[in-house]
């Protein structure tokens, strides 16, 4: 079944490509980039919805909390080895 990238997955793709090039390239080479982007986008959407409906936060507040966890991951340091990239997580799953 083909899954479609949502808004958050597209945002992750742009961010990861620019700020996490080693991780991006490694996922691309492994053939799992699209899957990880879709997963991150879906997890972000679900978390934003949960914080909004169940947590009582405004959407903007929920987005501010969720994006750094799934989409806008911290940039790689210039001297970071590709093996260190493996420890980055998207929604609790090791990449």
C-alpha positions as protocol buffer text, in pm:
chain_id: "A"
residue {
  index: 1
  type: UNK
  ca { x: 0 y: 0 z: 0 }
}
residue {
  index: 2
  type: UNK
  ca { x: 140 y: 340 z: -101 }
}
residue {
  index: 3
  type: UNK
  ca { x: 123 y: 602 z: 166 }
}
residue {
  index: 4
  type: UNK
  ca { x: 125 y: 972 z: 92 }
}
residue {
  index: 5
  type: UNK
  ca { x: 346 y: 1224 z: 269 }
}
residue {
  index: 6
  type: UNK
  ca { x: 148 y: 1475 z: 470 }
}
residue {
  index: 7
  type: UNK
  ca { x: 247 y: 1837 z: 534 }
}
residue {
  index: 8
  type: UNK
  ca { x: 467 y: 1743 z: 830 }
}
residue {
  index: 9
  type: UNK
  ca { x: 648 y: 1471 z: 633 }
}
residue {
  index: 10
  type: UNK
  ca { x: 727 y: 1720 z: 356 }
}
residue {
  index: 11
  type: UNK
  ca { x: 854 y: 1965 z: 618 }
}
residue {
  index: 12
  type: UNK
  ca { x: 1071 y: 1691 z: 770 }
}
residue {
  index: 13
  type: UNK
  ca { x: 1213 y: 1605 z: 429 }
}
residue {
  index: 14
  type: UNK
  ca { x: 1326 y: 1963 z: 368 }
}
residue {
  index: 15
  type: UNK
  ca { x: 1464 y: 2001 z: 721 }
}
residue {
  index: 16
  type: UNK
  ca { x: 1642 y: 1666 z: 732 }
}
residue {
  index: 17
  type: UNK
  ca { x: 1797 y: 1717 z: 388 }
}
residue {
  index: 18
  type: UNK
  ca { x: 1938 y: 2057 z: 488 }
}
residue {
  index: 19
  type: UNK
  ca { x: 2028 y: 2006 z: 855 }
}
residue {
  index: 20
  type: UNK
  ca { x: 2076 y: 1628 z: 881 }
}
residue {
  index: 21
  type: UNK
  ca { x: 2243 y: 1542 z: 550 }
}
residue {
  index: 22
  type: UNK
  ca { x: 2425 y: 1234 z: 679 }
}
residue {
  index: 23
  type: UNK
  ca { x: 2110 y: 1085 z: 829 }
}
residue {
  index: 24
  type: UNK
  ca { x: 1911 y: 1178 z: 519 }
}
residue {
  index: 25
  type: UNK
  ca { x: 2167 y: 1015 z: 289 }
}
residue {
  index: 26
  type: UNK
  ca { x: 2189 y: 703 z: 506 }
}
residue {
  index: 27
  type: UNK
  ca { x: 1811 y: 658 z: 505 }
}
residue {
  index: 28
  type: UNK
  ca { x: 1804 y: 721 z: 132 }
}
residue {
  index: 29
  type: UNK
  ca { x: 2075 y: 460 z: 70 }
}
residue {
  index: 30
  type: UNK
  ca { x: 1892 y: 209 z: 290 }
}
residue {
  index: 31
  type: UNK
  ca { x: 1572 y: 270 z: 94 }
}
residue {
  index: 32
  type: UNK
  ca { x: 1381 y: 373 z: 407 }
}
residue {
  index: 33
  type: UNK
  ca { x: 1372 y: 752 z: 369 }
}
residue {
  index: 34
  type: UNK
  ca { x: 1013 y: 774 z: 241 }
}
residue {
  index: 35
  type: UNK
  ca { x: 893 y: 531 z: 506 }
}
residue {
  index: 36
  type: UNK
  ca { x: 1062 y: 727 z: 788 }
}
residue {
  index: 37
  type: UNK
  ca { x: 932 y: 1060 z: 657 }
}
residue {
  index: 38
  type: UNK
  ca { x: 576 y: 928 z: 639 }
}
residue {
  index: 39
  type: UNK
  ca { x: 610 y: 776 z: 986 }
}
residue {
  index: 40
  type: UNK
  ca { x: 742 y: 1102 z: 1134 }
}
residue {
  index: 41
  type: UNK
  ca { x: 468 y: 1301 z: 964 }
}
residue {
  index: 42
  type: UNK
  ca { x: 195 y: 1069 z: 1088 }
}
residue {
  index: 43
  type: UNK
  ca { x: 332 y: 1065 z: 1442 }
}
residue {
  index: 44
  type: UNK
  ca { x: 352 y: 1445 z: 1444 }
}
residue {
  index: 45
  type: UNK
  ca { x: -7 y: 1475 z: 1318 }
}
residue {
  index: 46
  type: UNK
  ca { x: -135 y: 1231 z: 1580 }
}
residue {
  index: 47
  type: UNK
  ca { x: 57 y: 1400 z: 1863 }
}
residue {
  index: 48
  type: UNK
  ca { x: -64 y: 1746 z: 1760 }
}
residue {
  index: 49
  type: UNK
  ca { x: -423 y: 1622 z: 1747 }
}
residue {
  index: 50
  type: UNK
  ca { x: -392 y: 1449 z: 2084 }
}
residue {
  index: 51
  type: UNK
  ca { x: -244 y: 1753 z: 2256 }
}
residue {
  index: 52
  type: UNK
  ca { x: -512 y: 1970 z: 2104 }
}
residue {
  index: 53
  type: UNK
  ca { x: -817 y: 1759 z: 2175 }
}
residue {
  index: 54
  type: UNK
  ca { x: -717 y: 1565 z: 2485 }
}
residue {
  index: 55
  type: UNK
  ca { x: -457 y: 1803 z: 2624 }
}
residue {
  index: 56
  type: UNK
  ca { x: -658 y: 2117 z: 2576 }
}
residue {
  index: 57
  type: UNK
  ca { x: -378 y: 2306 z: 2402 }
}
residue {
  index: 58
  type: UNK
  ca { x: -427 y: 2542 z: 2111 }
}
residue {
  index: 59
  type: UNK
  ca { x: -302 y: 2398 z: 1782 }
}
residue {
  index: 60
  type: UNK
  ca { x: -10 y: 2643 z: 1771 }
}
residue {
  index: 61
  type: UNK
  ca { x: 102 y: 2534 z: 2118 }
}
residue {
  index: 62
  type: UNK
  ca { x: 79 y: 2167 z: 2023 }
}
residue {
  index: 63
  type: UNK
  ca { x: 280 y: 2228 z: 1705 }
}
residue {
  index: 64
  type: UNK
  ca { x: 550 y: 2408 z: 1901 }
}
residue {
  index: 65
  type: UNK
  ca { x: 584 y: 2111 z: 2136 }
}
residue {
  index: 66
  type: UNK
  ca { x: 564 y: 1834 z: 1876 }
}
residue {
  index: 67
  type: UNK
  ca { x: 776 y: 1953 z: 1583 }
}
residue {
  index: 68
  type: UNK
  ca { x: 1113 y: 1933 z: 1763 }
}
residue {
  index: 69
  type: UNK
  ca { x: 1033 y: 1574 z: 1863 }
}
residue {
  index: 70
  type: UNK
  ca { x: 947 y: 1438 z: 1518 }
}
residue {
  index: 71
  type: UNK
  ca { x: 1014 y: 1687 z: 1240 }
}
residue {
  index: 72
  type: UNK
  ca { x: 1263 y: 1962 z: 1326 }
}
residue {
  index: 73
  type: UNK
  ca { x: 1531 y: 1742 z: 1477 }
}
residue {
  index: 74
  type: UNK
  ca { x: 1854 y: 1908 z: 1600 }
}
residue {
  index: 75
  type: UNK
  ca { x: 2113 y: 1963 z: 1327 }
}
residue {
  index: 76
  type: UNK
  ca { x: 2410 y: 1734 z: 1288 }
}
residue {
  index: 77
  type: UNK
  ca { x: 2739 y: 1874 z: 1406 }
}
residue {
  index: 78
  type: UNK
  ca { x: 2998 y: 1914 z: 1128 }
}
residue {
  index: 79
  type: UNK
  ca { x: 3230 y: 1655 z: 1283 }
}
residue {
  index: 80
  type: UNK
  ca { x: 2955 y: 1405 z: 1360 }
}
residue {
  index: 81
  type: UNK
  ca { x: 3027 y: 1059 z: 1228 }
}
residue {
  index: 82
  type: UNK
  ca { x: 2756 y: 875 z: 1032 }
}
residue {
  index: 83
  type: UNK
  ca { x: 2740 y: 609 z: 1305 }
}
residue {
  index: 84
  type: UNK
  ca { x: 2635 y: 879 z: 1554 }
}
residue {
  index: 85
  type: UNK
  ca { x: 2342 y: 960 z: 1326 }
}
residue {
  index: 86
  type: UNK
  ca { x: 2198 y: 615 z: 1401 }
}
residue {
  index: 87
  type: UNK
  ca { x: 2116 y: 725 z: 1754 }
}
residue {
  index: 88
  type: UNK
  ca { x: 1883 y: 1002 z: 1639 }
}
residue {
  index: 89
  type: UNK
  ca { x: 1524 y: 913 z: 1698 }
}
residue {
  index: 90
  type: UNK
  ca { x: 1198 y: 988 z: 1533 }
}
residue {
  index: 91
  type: UNK
  ca { x: 916 y: 924 z: 1767 }
}
residue {
  index: 92
  type: UNK
  ca { x: 1114 y: 689 z: 1983 }
}
residue {
  index: 93
  type: UNK
  ca { x: 1243 y: 465 z: 1704 }
}
residue {
  index: 94
  type: UNK
  ca { x: 1612 y: 448 z: 1639 }
}
residue {
  index: 95
  type: UNK
  ca { x: 1707 y: 536 z: 1284 }
}
